[in-house]
């Protein structure tokens, strides 16, 4: 009977060691994944900050393009446009609503 008890003890002891070792290995794997995700999160936050700065710069640039002076400079330099001559101006006689003929 003692041989049987010794085998049961040895089996239980082996099972406990395997379970503890497996738990430790899983813990190490999860810890490594957490560290890896931490680095990825840091990189993503840096990219987010960079993109926010790019967005801010582009919004400022977009606002500057909406000013009449900037439109005129763009039209004259890049498009080669000039103010129309007197022969190109057409006056349109529009009737004002609620005006009696």
WOBELGI-V681396 format. One line per field, one symbol per residue. psi: psi as a letter, one per 30 degrees, with the letter a starting at -180 (. if undefined). burial: # if it has 24 or more other ideal C-beta (glycine too) atoms within 12 Angstrom, else .. Layout:
BEGIN
psi = ???
burial = ???
END
This chain:
BEGIN
psi = eeeeeeeeeeeeeeeeeeeeeeeeeeeeeeeeeeeeeeeeeeeeeeeeeeeeeeeeeeeeeeefffkeeeeeeeeeeefgllkklfffkkkkjkkkkgkk.
burial = .....................................................................................................
END
